Amino acid sequence: QPMILGEVEETLLSELMGIINGSGVDSPDAFTISPVAKDEYFAYTLGLSADTGIADAAQCAPMMMTTAYSLSVVTLEEGADAEAVCADFAANVDWQKWVCVMPTNALVAVKDNMVLCLVAADELYAMTAAGIESTGWTVVETLENEM
């Protein structure tokens, strides 16, 4: 199981665990799940331009930055524009975030009042994307790294 760091909002934690468990990824113990605070690093950490419309946020990431992988999930504030948050995630994917490795794909998905963004490489991307779809998320956009 991934290591949980801090107080992750219950719904977001449940969704992240469901996706990871549904993905078949072999070593989720090498991942952490943590809340993302609304501070000066919020947008960079999640891959958004701002925290507009976001109530809570959490991220699943590898303990070591040698794996290109980021799974960010946010809960929207009442009345927030889900399409705008999806577009923000898609427009701000940072393909260069990792030093020695490069992600190959990204996707943005929605479920109820939540939006997620996955950025990962190759098989890890494919397995996590399958876990996302198997847990009832609707993929609204997929992106490929053109580098």
Order of alpha helices (4+ residues) and beta strands (2+ residues): beta-alpha-beta-alpha-beta-beta-alpha-beta-beta-alpha-beta
